[in-house]
Amino acid sequence: MTFTTGARAATVYTRAVLWQGGWLAALSVVLITVAGCELATGAEVMEREVESWARALERGDLGTMVARYESGGVFLPPGDHAVVGREAVSNHWRNIHDRFLVTFEYEVDSIWDDGRIGHLRGSYRVSGVARTAGESFQAEDEFMQIWRRQRDGGWLIALDMWSPSAENDSLLP
């Protein structure tokens, strides 16, 4: 069985060979074409997944957030050490969510993929109101993500980083 996919169609070829009494009894070839089927580009998947990540951040849904990272994905917060792996990324965000109710807005400035690697860059505004009296924060920063296509065809974040914009030197807590 061969399975081939393309930007506009998926084709499956199946060859069934039946032998009966040493003779070829039947040979059939089945061709199935899914016409007009358009597969999402990496850029389209990244845009959709970033939106899902942003809404999960606001809900404090760490499982959904970290599922967007490769198992060894790297998260680089400014002024801090690299956070490597889903569990470490989850712990980083848990620390923020344990202390704050978060709101998040973003804008994508640049997005592309070459079928294997993708790049997403933009700006965001995040604010947090303390769950207990006292602290709060607000930041307007820039971010960049490198995504990698997986063997199953899905896309996951390999590298995630942000930097305070030139006008704002604030850092997340």
C-alpha positions in Angstrom: 0.0 0.0 0.0 1.3 3.4 -0.9 -0.1 6.6 0.5 0.8 9.9 -1.2 -0.4 13.3 -0.1 -0.1 16.6 -1.9 -1.4 20.1 -1.6 -4.6 19.4 -3.5 -5.2 15.6 -3.4 -4.6 12.4 -1.6 -4.2 9.2 -3.5 -4.2 5.7 -2.2 -3.2 2.7 -4.3 -4.0 -0.8 -3.2 -3.1 -3.9 -5.0 -4.8 -7.2 -4.1 -3.4 -10.3 -5.5 -5.2 -13.6 -4.9 -3.6 -16.9 -5.8 -5.7 -20.0 -6.2 -4.3 -23.3 -7.2 -1.0 -21.7 -8.3 -2.6 -19.4 -10.8 -3.2 -15.7 -10.6 -7.0 -15.6 -9.9 -7.5 -11.9 -9.6 -5.6 -8.7 -9.7 -7.4 -5.5 -8.8 -6.1 -2.1 -8.5 -8.2 0.4 -6.6 -7.5 4.1 -7.1 -9.1 6.5 -4.7 -8.6 10.2 -5.3 -9.9 12.9 -2.9 -10.4 15.7 -5.3 -10.2 19.3 -4.1 -8.8 18.3 -0.7 -6.5 21.0 0.5 -4.1 20.3 3.3 -3.3 23.1 5.7 0.1 24.7 5.4 2.5 24.8 8.3 1.9 28.6 8.6 -1.9 28.0 8.8 -1.4 25.3 11.5 1.0 27.6 13.5 -1.5 30.4 13.4 -4.3 28.2 14.7 -2.1 26.6 17.4 -0.8 30.0 18.6 -4.4 31.1 19.1 -5.2 27.9 21.0 -2.0 28.5 23.1 -3.1 32.1 23.9 -6.6 31.1 25.0 -5.1 28.2 27.1 -2.7 30.7 28.7 -5.7 32.9 29.8 -7.5 29.8 31.2 -4.4 28.5 33.0 -4.7 25.3 30.9 -1.1 24.2 31.2 -1.7 20.8 29.5 -3.0 22.5 26.3 -0.1 25.0 26.4 2.7 22.5 26.8 1.2 20.1 24.3 2.2 22.7 21.7 5.9 22.1 22.5 8.2 19.3 21.3 9.1 17.0 24.2 12.5 18.6 24.3 11.3 22.1 23.3 13.2 25.1 24.6 11.6 28.1 26.1 13.8 31.2 26.5 12.4 33.8 28.9 14.4 37.1 28.9 16.9 37.5 31.6 16.6 33.9 32.7 18.0 30.4 31.9 16.6 28.2 29.1 13.7 26.1 30.2 13.9 22.7 28.4 11.2 20.2 28.1 7.4 20.1 28.6 7.5 19.5 32.3 9.9 22.4 32.9 7.8 24.7 30.6 4.7 23.7 32.6 6.4 24.4 35.9 7.5 27.9 34.6 3.9 28.8 33.6 2.4 27.2 36.7 4.5 29.6 38.8 2.8 32.5 37.0 -0.7 31.1 37.1 -0.5 30.3 40.7 0.0 34.0 41.4 -1.9 35.8 38.6 -5.1 35.8 36.5 -3.6 36.5 33.0 -5.0 38.2 29.9 -3.1 37.9 26.6 -3.4 39.7 23.3 -1.0 39.1 20.4 -0.4 40.1 16.8 1.6 38.1 14.2 4.0 40.2 12.2 5.7 37.5 10.2 5.0 33.8 9.6 6.4 31.3 7.1 7.3 27.6 6.7 9.3 25.6 4.2 7.4 22.3 4.9 9.8 21.2 7.6 10.6 24.2 9.7 8.4 27.2 10.5 9.0 30.7 11.9 6.5 32.9 13.7 7.2 36.4 15.0 5.0 39.1 16.5 4.2 41.3 19.5 2.0 40.8 22.5 0.5 42.5 25.5 0.1 40.5 28.7 -1.2 41.5 32.0 -1.7 39.8 35.3 -3.8 40.6 38.3 -2.8 39.0 41.5 -4.9 36.3 42.9 -4.2 37.8 46.3 -4.0 41.5 47.0 -0.8 43.3 46.0 1.0 42.4 42.8 0.1 42.9 39.2 2.0 43.3 36.0 1.7 44.4 32.4 4.1 44.0 29.6 4.2 44.7 25.9 6.9 42.6 24.3 7.9 40.8 21.1 8.1 37.1 20.6 9.6 34.6 18.2 8.9 30.9 17.8 10.6 28.2 15.7 8.2 25.3 14.9 9.2 21.9 13.5 7.0 19.5 11.5 6.7 16.1 13.2 6.7 12.7 11.7 2.9 12.5 12.0 2.6 15.7 10.0 1.7 17.9 13.0 3.7 21.0 14.0 5.2 21.7 17.4 7.2 24.5 19.0 10.9 23.7 19.1 12.0 27.1 20.4 9.9 29.8 22.0 11.4 33.2 23.1 10.4 36.7 23.9 12.1 40.0 24.4 10.9 43.2 25.9 10.3 45.7 23.1 12.6 48.8 22.9 9.9 51.1 24.5 9.2 48.7 27.4 11.9 47.0 29.5 9.4 45.1 31.7 9.7 41.4 32.2 7.1 38.9 33.2 7.3 38.0 36.9 
